[in-house]
Amino acid sequence: MLWMKAWLETRWRLLYVLGLPLAGLALRLTGGVHSAEDARKLVAWLSFFAIFSPIYLAGAGIRTQTGLQATKGIHGSMYYTLPLPVSRFRLLSIRTACGFLETAAVDALVLSSAWLCIPAVRMLGTVDLLQLILAAIVCTACFFFLSVLLATFLTESWQVFGGLFIVGLLWQVLDHVSLPASANVFQCLGPVRLRC
């Protein structure tokens, strides 16, 4: 029952973070990817969404979501959640697990779509599709759990902005520190930069 409730509260966010990169891929397919530089820009753009989606989905997995209206107060489903004989830790773990599975699904669908539809993206790296998806899931897990931590004490909008701010600071620090590529979570899609 808690899994279904978590799914019902996060499905619109999942559609949002899945629809944006897939729509961008579809637009890029119509324009074409003609060079390795175009493929690098596409992978950099996809890496932004690989960072944004776990931050955005983590907050959805933690708290009861408000509806589409901009009202303050208690959401109607909170009255349903409060009297349940469930510990807070179990509720947090189920919502976190649901959000993480959704993040992994977004990573797998977006990366496999880019890999299968655009041959220039396949030529950028030497790893196969399964290795790329697993590396992206492991690396985005860091961003997801950072955002889960922020969602426990920040409001919904501050959690997203705070998560993006902390990830941006971490990106700058790791950009100036010489770490091996295997220890840098921003290198899961290859050595690309968002500044292209």
C-alpha positions as CSV (number, residue, x, y, z in Angstrom):
1,M,0.0,0.0,0.0
2,L,2.8,2.4,0.8
3,W,4.5,1.6,-2.5
4,M,1.3,2.4,-4.4
5,K,0.9,5.7,-2.5
6,A,4.6,6.6,-3.2
7,W,4.0,5.9,-6.9
8,L,0.9,7.9,-7.1
9,E,2.6,10.9,-5.5
10,T,5.7,10.8,-7.7
11,R,4.4,9.8,-11.1
12,W,4.0,13.3,-12.4
13,R,7.5,14.2,-11.4
14,L,8.8,11.0,-13.1
15,L,7.0,12.0,-16.3
16,Y,8.5,15.5,-16.1
17,V,12.1,14.3,-15.7
18,L,11.7,11.6,-18.3
19,G,9.8,13.7,-20.8
20,L,12.3,16.6,-20.9
21,P,15.5,14.7,-22.0
22,L,13.5,12.4,-24.3
23,A,11.9,15.4,-26.0
24,G,15.3,17.0,-26.3
25,L,16.7,13.7,-27.8
26,A,13.8,13.7,-30.3
27,L,14.5,17.3,-31.3
28,R,18.2,16.5,-31.6
29,L,17.4,13.5,-33.9
30,T,15.5,15.8,-36.3
31,G,18.4,18.2,-36.5
32,G,21.0,15.4,-36.6
33,V,24.3,14.8,-34.8
34,H,26.9,15.2,-37.4
35,S,30.2,15.4,-35.6
36,A,31.9,14.2,-32.4
37,E,31.5,17.8,-31.0
38,D,27.7,17.6,-31.4
39,A,27.7,14.2,-29.7
40,R,29.8,15.7,-26.8
41,K,27.3,18.5,-26.4
42,L,24.4,16.0,-26.4
43,V,26.1,13.9,-23.7
44,A,26.8,17.0,-21.6
45,W,23.2,18.0,-21.9
46,L,22.1,14.5,-20.9
47,S,24.5,14.6,-18.0
48,F,22.8,17.7,-16.7
49,F,19.5,15.7,-16.7
50,A,21.3,12.8,-15.1
51,I,22.1,15.1,-12.2
52,F,18.8,17.0,-12.1
53,S,16.5,14.0,-12.1
54,P,17.7,12.4,-8.8
55,I,17.7,15.8,-7.1
56,Y,14.1,16.4,-8.3
57,L,12.8,12.9,-7.6
58,A,14.3,12.6,-4.2
59,G,12.2,15.3,-2.7
60,A,9.1,13.7,-4.2
61,G,9.9,10.4,-2.6
62,I,10.2,11.9,0.9
63,R,7.3,14.2,1.6
64,T,3.6,14.1,0.8
65,Q,3.2,16.0,-2.4
66,T,0.9,19.0,-2.8
67,G,-1.4,19.0,-5.7
68,L,-1.2,21.2,-8.7
69,Q,-2.8,24.0,-6.9
70,A,-0.6,26.5,-5.0
71,T,-2.1,26.1,-1.5
72,K,-0.5,25.9,1.9
73,G,-1.4,23.5,4.6
74,I,-1.8,19.8,4.9
75,H,-2.4,17.7,1.8
76,G,-5.4,15.4,1.9
77,S,-3.4,12.2,1.7
78,M,-1.5,13.2,4.8
79,Y,-4.6,12.4,6.8
80,Y,-4.4,9.0,5.3
81,T,-0.7,8.5,6.1
82,L,-0.7,9.7,9.7
83,P,-2.9,7.1,11.3
84,L,-1.2,4.2,9.5
85,P,0.6,1.8,11.9
86,V,3.9,2.4,10.1
87,S,7.1,3.7,11.6
88,R,8.6,6.9,10.2
89,F,11.7,5.0,9.2
90,R,9.8,2.5,7.2
91,L,7.8,5.2,5.5
92,L,11.0,7.1,4.7
93,S,12.8,3.9,3.4
94,I,9.9,2.9,1.1
95,R,9.6,6.4,-0.3
96,T,13.3,6.6,-0.8
97,A,13.4,3.2,-2.5
98,C,10.6,4.2,-4.8
99,G,12.3,7.4,-5.8
100,F,15.6,5.6,-6.3
101,L,14.0,3.0,-8.6
102,E,12.4,5.8,-10.6
103,T,15.8,7.6,-10.9
104,A,17.4,4.4,-12.1
105,A,14.6,3.9,-14.6
106,V,15.1,7.4,-15.9
107,D,18.8,6.9,-16.3
108,A,18.3,3.6,-18.1
109,L,15.6,4.8,-20.5
110,V,17.4,8.1,-21.4
111,L,20.8,6.6,-21.9
112,S,19.6,3.6,-23.8
113,S,17.5,5.9,-26.1
114,A,20.6,8.1,-26.8
115,W,22.8,5.0,-27.3
116,L,20.4,3.3,-29.7
117,C,19.2,6.2,-31.7
118,I,22.4,8.2,-32.2
119,P,25.5,6.3,-33.5
120,A,27.8,9.2,-32.7
121,V,27.1,8.8,-29.0
122,R,28.2,5.1,-29.2
123,M,31.5,6.2,-30.7
124,L,32.4,8.6,-27.8
125,G,33.1,5.8,-25.3
126,T,34.6,2.4,-25.2
127,V,32.1,0.9,-22.7
128,D,29.0,-1.0,-23.6
129,L,25.4,0.1,-22.8
130,L,25.0,-1.9,-19.7
131,Q,28.2,-0.6,-18.2
132,L,27.2,2.9,-19.0
133,I,23.8,2.5,-17.4
134,L,25.2,0.9,-14.2
135,A,27.9,3.6,-13.9
136,A,25.2,6.3,-14.3
137,I,23.0,4.7,-11.7
138,V,25.8,4.4,-9.2
139,C,27.0,7.9,-9.7
140,T,23.6,9.5,-9.6
141,A,22.9,7.6,-6.4
142,C,25.3,10.1,-4.7
143,F,23.1,13.0,-5.9
144,F,19.9,11.2,-4.9
145,F,20.9,10.5,-1.4
146,L,22.3,14.0,-0.9
147,S,18.9,15.3,-2.0
148,V,17.1,12.9,0.3
149,L,19.1,14.3,3.2
150,L,18.2,17.9,2.1
151,A,14.5,16.9,1.7
152,T,14.3,15.9,5.4
153,F,14.8,19.4,6.7
154,L,14.2,21.8,3.7
155,T,11.0,22.7,1.9
156,E,10.4,21.4,-1.6
157,S,11.7,24.3,-3.6
158,W,14.8,24.9,-1.3
159,Q,15.6,21.2,-1.5
160,V,15.9,21.3,-5.3
161,F,17.8,24.6,-5.4
162,G,20.0,23.6,-2.5
163,G,20.8,20.3,-4.0
164,L,21.7,21.9,-7.4
165,F,23.8,24.5,-5.5
166,I,25.7,21.8,-3.5
167,V,26.3,19.7,-6.6
168,G,27.5,22.7,-8.5
169,L,30.0,23.5,-5.7
170,L,31.1,19.9,-5.6
171,W,31.6,19.9,-9.4
172,Q,33.8,23.0,-9.2
173,V,35.9,21.5,-6.3
174,L,36.4,18.2,-8.1
175,D,37.2,20.1,-11.3
176,H,40.2,21.7,-9.6
177,V,41.3,18.7,-7.7
178,S,43.1,16.0,-9.6
179,L,41.2,12.8,-8.8
180,P,41.3,9.6,-10.8
181,A,38.3,9.4,-13.2
182,S,37.0,6.3,-11.3
183,A,36.6,8.4,-8.1
184,N,34.9,11.4,-9.8
185,V,31.1,11.0,-9.8
186,F,30.8,13.6,-12.6
187,Q,32.7,11.4,-15.1
188,C,30.1,8.6,-15.3
189,L,29.1,9.6,-18.9
190,G,32.7,10.4,-19.9
191,P,35.0,13.4,-19.7
192,V,32.5,16.0,-20.8
193,R,31.8,19.5,-19.5
194,L,28.6,21.5,-19.3
195,R,30.5,24.5,-20.5
196,C,30.6,23.4,-24.1
